[in-house]
């Protein structure tokens, strides 16, 4: 490792051993001077017994800790199959209806033909809420009020019924607004907004006798999607006329309080799937029907289309993951799948398959982790696609109860 010293040891060093005067002062002085020049303890060459130097302390220990934490964060596992499958007989296979909703009290409401059923997700049991006759039904929409106790049920005869689900009592029937079936509904505090086949959107104040407080006219055909923004200021509506309207209560003028704020016309098929972003104000996602197949993102303040993604199939419904920046979409033919996307890159994370018909309806559990999907194949499937609840890490039950008086198909 030191050619000068090696050469000396092979030549002069050997000669030194032959010299009988080992204790010559001049020789010892030379060796000492040579060692000082080389500055090496030659007896330790290749010994590697010195302790390694201590690592340099970080000036920002907190940052180092965060980096280590990020590196060791476990990757979320996304099950590719449903954790629970229940039979849903007589569900109406109609793209323009909204027959599934999950309330804040952890009760799932589903309209099957002429009957509304309530499934308690906590106790895994089902009760029958109400049945309508052929002149009134079938059921065309269900929507939970914010408190999780009251349910709005839209009917084929243009009426809307309000039910107290705890006592199973019909509180009132809203009449006189629509002229045909009510396929869409959504709540904004005490205001129930309903959309009908007649193209009208009606705001009903359920606290007063004369419940109709506003009527929005903008769609030429059936209204099949309605979603209030988290702030309660903007209402998004989608229709069979391929349009999305934004109705803004804060900017409505006194001369025209029911005029749409934005008209979004980039879709080329009916728009039923609507979802407001939970972490970015004024961001709306919308999905088009079979002739469109795209998911579009809108700045509802300016009306600009921020992005458009071709999914290759009918977009039936959309749900944001409130725990991560992700979007879940459900689709029709040919795969009839649920697709999880990373936002804003819109890179596909996973496809969830199992349904054999278009996945028309999705609803998210109150803990934001489980998604229920219902399809024309008459099944209701539950997916743990958005993660595991923080307060309950226990594994899912393997002996899963079916809906009351129905047979579980798995």
C-alpha positions in Angstrom: 0.0 0.0 0.0 3.1 2.3 0.3 5.5 1.6 -2.5 8.4 3.7 -1.0 8.3 1.8 2.3 7.9 -1.5 0.6 10.9 -0.8 -1.7 13.0 0.2 1.4 12.0 -3.0 3.3 12.9 -5.2 0.3 16.2 -3.6 -0.2 17.7 -1.5 2.6 15.7 -3.2 5.3 17.1 -6.6 4.3 20.6 -5.2 4.3 20.0 -3.8 7.7 19.3 -7.2 9.1 22.6 -8.4 7.7 24.4 -5.5 9.5 25.6 -6.7 12.9 25.5 -3.2 14.2 21.7 -3.2 14.8 22.0 -0.7 17.5 23.8 1.9 15.4 22.7 5.4 16.5 22.6 6.5 12.9 20.4 3.6 11.9 17.9 4.1 14.7 17.7 7.8 13.9 17.0 7.1 10.3 14.2 4.7 11.2 12.6 7.2 13.5 12.8 9.9 10.9 11.3 7.7 8.3 8.4 6.7 10.5 7.7 10.4 11.3 7.7 11.2 7.6 5.3 8.3 6.7 3.2 9.1 9.7 1.9 5.6 9.9 2.0 2.9 12.5 3.4 0.2 10.2 2.5 -2.6 12.6 -1.2 -1.9 12.0 -1.2 -2.1 8.2 -4.4 -4.1 7.1 -5.3 -4.7 10.7 -8.5 -2.4 10.6 -8.7 -2.3 14.3 -9.4 1.4 14.6 -13.1 2.2 15.5 -15.0 3.8 12.7 -15.7 7.5 12.9 -19.0 8.5 14.5 -21.7 9.6 12.1 -22.3 13.2 11.7 -25.3 14.4 13.7 -28.1 15.9 11.6 -28.8 19.6 12.2 -32.5 18.8 11.9 -33.2 15.6 13.9 -36.9 16.1 13.5 -36.6 16.0 9.7 -34.5 12.8 9.9 -37.1 11.2 12.1 -39.9 12.2 9.6 -37.8 10.8 6.7 -37.3 7.5 8.5 -41.0 7.3 9.3 -41.9 7.9 5.7 -39.6 5.2 4.5 -41.0 2.7 6.9 -44.7 3.6 6.3 -46.4 0.4 5.2 -48.0 0.3 1.8 -51.8 0.1 1.9 -53.2 -3.2 0.7 -56.2 -2.9 -1.5 -58.3 -6.1 -1.6 -59.2 -7.1 -5.1 -62.4 -8.9 -4.1 -65.5 -7.8 -2.1 -65.4 -8.7 1.6 -69.2 -9.2 1.6 -71.7 -10.0 -1.1 -75.5 -9.8 -0.5 -78.4 -10.5 -2.8 -80.4 -7.5 -4.0 -83.3 -8.9 -5.9 -85.6 -6.8 -8.0 -83.2 -3.8 -8.1 -84.1 -1.6 -11.1 -81.4 -1.6 -13.7 -81.8 2.0 -14.7 -78.9 4.4 -15.2 -81.1 7.5 -14.3 -82.1 6.4 -10.8 -80.3 6.6 -7.5 -81.3 3.7 -5.3 -78.5 3.4 -2.7 -77.4 5.7 0.1 -75.4 5.2 3.4 -76.5 7.4 6.3 -74.5 8.9 9.1 -76.0 6.5 11.6 -74.3 3.6 9.7 -77.6 2.3 8.1 -77.7 1.6 4.4 -80.9 2.3 2.5 -81.6 0.6 -0.8 -84.6 0.6 -3.1 -85.5 -2.7 -4.6 -88.5 -2.6 -6.9 -91.4 -1.3 -4.8 -89.7 -1.7 -1.4 -87.2 0.2 0.6 -84.9 -1.8 2.9 -82.6 -0.6 5.7 -79.5 -2.6 6.5 -77.9 -1.8 9.8 -74.1 -2.2 9.1 -73.2 -2.2 12.8 -75.5 -5.1 13.7 -75.7 -6.7 10.3 -79.5 -7.0 10.1 -82.1 -5.7 7.7 -85.6 -4.3 8.2 -88.3 -3.4 5.7 -89.1 0.3 5.8 -92.0 0.7 3.3 -93.8 -0.8 0.3 -95.6 1.2 -2.4 -98.2 -0.1 -4.9 -97.9 -0.3 -8.6 -99.6 3.1 -9.1 -97.0 4.8 -7.0 -93.8 2.9 -7.5 -91.3 1.7 -8.2 -88.8 3.4 -6.0 -86.7 5.8 -8.0 -84.4 7.5 -5.4 -83.3 7.4 -1.8 -81.4 10.0 0.2 -80.5 10.2 3.9 -80.9 13.5 5.7 -77.7 14.7 7.5 -78.7 13.4 10.9 -79.1 9.8 9.7 -82.6 9.4 11.0 -84.8 10.7 8.2 -84.9 9.3 4.6 -86.3 10.9 1.5 -87.8 8.4 -1.0 -88.5 9.5 -4.6 -91.3 7.7 -6.4 -92.3 7.0 -10.0 -95.5 9.0 -9.6 -93.6 12.3 -9.0 -94.1 12.3 -5.2 -91.4 12.3 -2.5 -92.0 10.7 0.9 -90.2 11.6 4.1 -89.7 8.8 6.6 -88.6 8.7 10.2 -86.6 5.5 10.0 -86.2 5.0 13.8 -89.9 4.8 14.3 -90.8 3.7 10.7 -93.3 6.5 10.4 -94.2 8.4 7.2 -93.8 12.0 8.2 -95.1 13.7 5.1 -95.5 13.5 1.3 -94.2 16.3 -0.9 -96.5 16.9 -3.9 -97.1 19.4 -6.6 -93.5 20.1 -7.7 -92.6 17.5 -10.3 -94.7 16.1 -13.1 -92.9 12.8 -13.5 -90.6 10.4 -11.6 -88.1 11.8 -9.1 -84.8 10.1 -9.9 -82.3 12.2 -8.0 -82.3 13.8 -4.5 -79.7 15.4 -2.1 -79.9 17.3 1.2 -78.5 20.6 2.2 -79.3 21.0 5.9 -83.1 21.3 6.0 -83.4 21.8 2.2 -84.2 18.7 0.1 -83.3 19.2 -3.6 -85.0 16.8 -6.0 -84.5 16.3 -9.7 -87.1 14.8 -12.0 -87.7 13.4 -15.5 -89.4 16.7 -16.3 -86.0 18.4 -16.2 -86.8 20.5 -13.1 -84.8 20.8 -9.9 -86.9 21.8 -6.8 -85.6 22.9 -3.5 -88.0 21.8 -0.7 -87.8 23.3 2.8 -89.2 20.4 4.8 -89.9 22.6 7.9 -92.7 24.5 6.3 -96.1 23.7 4.9 -95.5 25.3 1.5 -92.3 23.3 1.0 -91.3 24.5 -2.5 -89.0 27.5 -2.1 -87.0 27.4 -5.4 -87.4 25.8 -8.8 -84.3 25.6 -11.1 -84.9 25.4 -14.8 -81.9 24.6 -17.0 -82.0 21.0 -18.2 -83.9 20.0 -21.3 -84.2 16.4 -20.2 -84.3 14.2 -17.1 -82.1 15.2 -14.2 -80.3 12.1 -13.0 -77.5 13.5 -10.8 -77.6 16.0 -7.9 -74.8 16.8 -5.4 -74.5 19.8 -3.0 -71.0 21.0 -2.3 -69.5 20.6 1.2 -70.0 24.3 1.8 -73.7 24.1 0.9 -73.3 27.1 -1.5 -73.2 25.3 -4.8 -75.4 22.5 -6.2 -74.2 20.4 -9.2 -76.8 18.8 -11.4 -76.3 16.4 -14.3 -78.9 15.4 -16.9 -79.7 13.3 -19.9 -79.1 16.4 -22.0 -75.3 15.8 -21.6 -75.0 19.0 -19.4 -73.7 19.8 -16.0 -75.1 22.9 -14.3 -73.8 24.7 -11.2 -76.3 26.6 -9.1 -74.8 29.0 -6.7 -76.9 30.3 -3.8 -74.4 33.0 -2.8 -74.4 34.8 -6.1 -78.0 34.4 -7.1 -79.4 37.8 -8.1 -82.8 39.1 -6.8 -84.0 39.3 -10.4 -83.2 35.7 -11.3 -82.5 33.7 -8.1 -82.9 30.4 -10.0 -80.5 31.1 -12.9 -77.7 28.6 -13.2 -74.2 30.0 -12.4 -72.2 27.8 -14.8 -73.2 25.6 -17.7 -70.7 22.9 -18.5 -71.2 21.3 -21.9 -68.1 19.2 -22.6 -69.7 15.8 -22.0 -71.2 13.9 -25.0 -73.6 11.6 -23.0 -75.8 11.7 -20.0 -74.1 12.8 -16.8 -75.2 11.0 -13.6 -71.9 10.7 -11.7 -71.0 13.8 -9.7 -68.6 14.1 -6.8 -67.3 17.2 -5.0 -63.7 17.1 -3.9 -63.4 17.0 -0.1 -60.0 18.6 0.1 -60.1 21.3 -2.6 -62.9 23.9 -2.8 -64.7 24.4 -6.1 -63.4 21.2 -7.6 -66.1 18.9 -9.1 -65.6 15.5 -10.8 -68.2 14.4 -13.3 -68.6 11.2 -15.4 -70.3 10.7 -18.7 -72.5 7.8 -20.0 -71.7 5.1 -22.5 -71.2 7.4 -25.5 -68.8 9.6 -23.5 -66.9 7.4 -21.0 -64.8 10.3 -19.6 -64.2 11.6 -16.1 -63.8 15.4 -16.1 -62.6 17.8 -13.4 -64.0 21.3 -13.2 -63.2 24.5 -11.5 -66.8 25.5 -10.7 -65.8 29.1 -9.8 -64.5 29.8 -13.3 -66.2 27.0 -15.3 -62.9 25.7 -16.7 -62.4 22.0 -17.4 -59.1 21.2 -15.7 -58.7 17.6 -16.9 -60.5 14.9 -18.9 -59.7 11.2 -18.7 -61.1 8.6 -21.1 -62.0 5.5 -19.1 -63.2 3.5 -22.0 -66.6 2.6 -20.5 -69.8 4.1 -19.1 -69.1 6.0 -15.9 -72.0 5.3 -13.5 -70.9 6.9 -10.2 -67.9 8.6 -8.5 -66.7 8.7 -4.9 -63.7 10.6 -3.4 -61.5 8.9 -0.9 -61.6 11.3 2.1 -58.5 9.7 3.6 -56.2 9.9 0.6 -56.1 11.9 -2.7 -57.9 9.2 -4.7 -61.1 8.9 -6.7 -63.2 5.7 -7.1 -65.3 5.3 -10.2 -67.8 2.5 -11.1 -68.5 1.4 -14.7 -70.7 -0.4 -17.1 -69.7 -2.7 -19.9 -67.4 -4.3 -20.8 -65.7 -4.9 -17.4 -68.4 -3.7 -15.0 -65.7 -2.8 -12.6 -64.8 -0.3 -9.9 -61.6 1.6 -10.6 -59.4 3.4 -8.1 -57.4 6.4 -9.5 -54.6 8.5 -8.0 -55.4 12.2 -8.1 -54.3 14.4 -9.7 -52.1 12.2 -12.0 -55.1 9.9 -12.6 -52.9 6.9 -12.7 -54.9 3.7 -12.2 -54.2 2.1 -8.9 -56.5 -0.9 -9.0 -59.5 -2.5 -10.7 -62.1 -4.2 -8.5 -64.1 -6.9 -10.3 -66.9 -9.2 -9.4 -70.1 -7.6 -10.7 -71.4 -9.1 -13.9 -73.6 -6.1 -14.8 -73.0 -2.4 -14.8 -72.2 -1.0 -11.4 -74.9 1.7 -11.2 -74.7 2.8 -7.5 -72.0 3.4 -4.9 -72.2 4.6 -1.3 -69.5 5.3 1.3 -69.7 4.3 4.9 -69.6 6.9 7.7 -66.0 5.9 8.7 -65.0 6.6 5.0 -63.3 3.3 4.5 -65.9 0.9 3.1 -67.8 1.3 -0.2 -71.0 -0.5 -1.1 -71.8 -1.0 -4.7 -75.0 -2.3 -6.3 -75.4 -3.5 -9.9 -77.9 -4.8 -12.3 -76.8 -8.3 -11.5 -78.9 -8.0 -8.3 -75.9 -8.1 -5.9 -74.7 -5.7 -3.3 -71.0 -5.8 -2.6 -68.8 -4.2 0.1 -65.2 -3.2 -0.6 -62.5 -2.1 1.9 -61.0 0.0 -0.9 -60.4 3.2 1.2 -58.4 1.6 4.0 -59.1 0.3 7.6 -61.0 2.4 10.2 -58.6 3.9 12.7 -60.8 3.0 15.7 -61.5 -0.6 14.7 -58.6 -2.7 13.4 -60.4 -6.0 14.0 -60.7 -8.3 11.0 -64.0 -8.5 9.1 -66.5 -11.1 10.2 -66.3 -14.2 8.1 -69.9 -15.3 8.9 -71.7 -12.5 7.2 -75.4 -12.0 7.5 -77.5 -11.6 4.4 -80.3 -9.1 4.0 -83.4 -10.1 5.9 -85.4 -13.0 4.2 -82.8 -13.2 1.4 -80.1 -15.8 0.9 -76.5 -14.8 1.0 -74.9 -15.7 -2.3 -71.4 -16.1 -0.7 
